Amino acid sequence: MSTYSKEGPLAVGAIISASWRTFRSFLRHWLAIGLPVFLVVDLIGAIALSESNATARGIWAVAGILASIVGALLLQGALTLAAEDVTDGRVDVAAEKIFEQARTRLPALFGTILLVILFFVAGIVGVALIGTLLNGTLGAVLAAVVVVIAVVAGVRLSVLAPVVVLERKSGRAAIDRAWEISRGHWFLLLRVVLLSAIIVGVPARIVGSIISAAIPGFIGNYIGSALPDAFAAPLPALALVLTYFRLTQAAAPSVEPPLLPPLATHEPPESA
C-alpha cells in the first residue's frame, strides 16, 4: 500500500515524509499542474514591474492581482484533486482533466474564501472602532489579541480547500466543517503547514534569486519567479490533503460488530 494513503498515522513526521516521497515520485505531474498557472500569473507581474509608464504599470498591477486570485484558487483546487488522485499510489487523472474538474469548484472556492475574508475584515473594523475609544495601551493589547485570533483561525481553516473541493461544500457549511475537522489538532496543522512550506519553499526561493541574478532584466525576473512558485506549491497542498484525510479518518466513529446472542442449544427430545 502507498505511504501516501488516506489511512495512516496522524503524526507530522509521517504526513510530511509521505507527502515528500509522493512529491518526488510524481514531480513531472506536479509541474504540469503548477507551471502553466504561474507562467501566466508571473508573466503579468513581470510585465508590471518592467513598465516605465505609471498608468500602464497600474493597469498591469491590477490585472496581476486579479490573475493571482483566480490562479491561486484554481491551482488550490487542482492540487487538491491531484493529491486525492494519488492516494492509491499512482496518477490516474491527467493534468488537463484535473483542471477541468477544478474549474467546476472555482465559484465555491471563491465564495467561501470571500466569506472568510469578510469575517476577518468585519472583526478588524470592529476592533479599530473599539480601539479609538481606548487609550494606547489597551488598544495595542486588543490589536495583539486580534492577531492571535487571526492566526488561530487561519490554521484551523487550513483544510478548507479539501472540504470545498472533495466534500463539495461551500460557504458557511464548508467553514463549519473545516472548523469541526481541525478541532483539537491546531498544533499538528501548524507544524504541517510550516514544515511543508519551508522544506521546498526556501530552496526554491534561493534558486529563484540565483536565476534572477544570473539573467538580469525581464526574462530573469520572470523565470526566477515562475519556476520557484511551481516547485513550491505542490508539497503544502499534498501535506494538507493527507492531513485532511487522516483527520477525517480519526474523527470517524469506529463501527464495532454487533453482539450476537448466544446460539440456543437444543437437546434432543427424550425418547418415551
N, C-alpha and C positions, 0 to 999 in steps of 0.2 A: 504493500500500500504506500502511496506517496506520502512523504512527511508533510507536504502542504495539503492537508486534508481537513475537512470540516470537524472531524472528531480528533481530539488530541489534548495534550496538557495545556491548561490555561496558565502559562508561565511566559514571562517576557523573553527569556533566552530561547525557549522552544519556538515561539512565534517568529522572532527575528531571524533565527538560523534557518527555519523552514522557508521563510519569505526570501531570504538572501539566496538560498540554493535555487529556488524557483526563478528568481530574478536572473541569475547567471545562466540557468539552463535554457531559458526562452528569451534571451536578450534581444535577438533579432525581432521577435514578436512585439516586445515592449517598445522598441524603437519604431517599428512600423505603425504603432498606435500613437506614440507621443510626438515623433518628429514632424509629421505633417501639420499638427496643430501649432507647434512652436515655430515652424518655418513661416507660417502666415502671421502669427501674433508678433513674433520678434522682428519680422520684416517691417511691419508698420512702426514698431518702436524705433528701429534703426533709422527709418526714413525721417521720423520726427526729430531725432537727435541731429541728423545731418542737415536739416533745413535751416537756412540762414534767414529767411523771411519770417517775421514774428507771427503774422496771420496764418501762413501755411503751417508753421510749426504747431500753432494752437489747434488747427483743424486736424492735423495728423495725430496730435496728442489725444484729442477726444476720440478719434477713431481707434487709437491704440487701447484706450481704456475700455471701450465697448467690445473690441475684439478680445481683450484679455478676459473680460467677464464671460462672454459666450464660450471662448476657448477653454477656460478653466472648468466651467460646468460640463461642457461636452466631454472633455478629457476625463474628468472625475467619473462621469457616468460610464465612459468606455472602459477605463481601467478597472472599475468595479465589476463590470460584466466579464472582462477578460480574466480577472482574478478568480471569479467564481467558476469560470470555464475550466481553469487548470487544476481545480481541486481533485480531479481524477488522475493527475499526473501527466496529462497531455493537452495539447492545443487542439480543440475540436472546432472552433469557430474562427474564421479568418478575420483580419483586422477590418476589412470593408463591411462585413456583416455586423461586427461589433459596433461600428459607428452607426449603422442603420438602426440597430436596437437602441443605442444610447440617445439618438435624436428623439425617439418617442418619449423619453423620460426627461428631456430638457425642460419643457414647461414646468413640470412638477418640481424639478430641482431648483429652477429659478424662483418659483413662487415660495418654496419652503425656505430657501436661503434669504429671500427678501423679507419674509416674516420674521426670521431670527434677527436680521439687521434692524428691523423696525422696533423689535423688543428692546434691543440694545440702545438704539437712539432715544427711545422714549425714556429709558432708565437714565441715560446721560443727561437729557434735558431736565428731567425731574430733579436729579442731583444738583445740576447747575442752578436751578431756581432756588432750591433749598440752601445751597452754598452762599447765595447772595444775601441770605438772611442771617448767616452765621459769621462769626469772626474768622480770621485767617487760620487759626489752629484747627478749629472744628471743621472748617471747610476742607483743609488738607487731609484730615483724618477720614472724612466722608469720601473724598476722592480716592484715597487709598483703598477703602473698603469696596468701592465700585470696581476698581481694577482687579482686586482679588476675586470678586464675584464673577467678573467677566472671564477671567482665566479659568475658574472652576467650571463655569457654564460652557465655555468653549471646548474644554477637554471632554466634558460629559456628552457633548453633541458631536464629537469627532466621528461617531459611527452613523451620522445622519445620512450620508450618501448611500451606504449599503441598504439602509432602511427604505429610502425613497426608490432606489433602483431595483432592488431584489424583492422587497415586500410590496412594492407598488403602492406605497402610502405617500401622502403629501400633506403639506400644511401643518396644522396643529396636531393631527393624528401622527404624523411622522416625528414631530418633535417630542411628543409624549412617549412614543415607542422608543426612540433613541435614549431618552432620559431614563426610561424603565430598564432597558438593557444594561446601561452603564452604571446602575446603582450599585454602590459598594466596590467599584473597580476603578476609581478615579486615578490612583497612583499607577495601576497597571497600564491604563490608557495613556497617561502622561509619559511614562517611560517608553512605551511602544512608539508614540508619536515622535518624541525627541530622538531616540536612537535610530529609527528608520530614516529620519530626515538628515541626521548627521553623517551616518555611515556612507551614503552616496553623495549627499549634498555638498559637503565640504570638499572632497576631492574634485567633484565636478566643477565647483566654483574656481578652484585653483587652476585646473586645466583651462577653463574659460578665460581667466586672466592672462595666462600664458599665451593663448591663441590671440587675444586682443592686442597684447604687446608685440607679438611676433608679426602680426599682419595689421598694421595701423590703418585707420580710416574706416570707411563704411563696411567693407567686407569683414574686417577683423571684428568689429563690434557685433555684426550680425551673426557670424559663425560662433564667436565667443559667447554669445548669449543663447542661441538656439540649441546647440549641441549639449551644453551642460543642463539646460532645462529638460531636454528629452531624456537624459540619463537619470536625472534626479527625481523625476516624478513617479516612476512606477513602484519603487520599493515601498514608500509610505502607503500607497494605495493597497499593495499586496498585504502589508502588515496589518492595516486596519480592517480589511475584509476578512482576513483569517481570524483576527481578534473578534470581530462581529460574530462569525460562525461559532467560535468556541464559547463566547459569552451566551449565545442563544442555546447552545447545547447544554451548558452548565445550568442555565435557568430553567430548562425544560424539566417538568416533573418526571421522575422515574416511574415507569409503569411496572408494577410487580404482578406476577401471575396470580390470578385469584386462588384463594384457598378452597380446595375441593373437599367436600365432606368425605369421610372415610367410606369405602365401599362396604355395604352391608354384607355380612356373611350369612348365607342361608344354609342351615343344617338340613340334611336330608330327613324327610319325614320318617318317623318311627314306623316300622312295619307292625301291622296288627298281629 
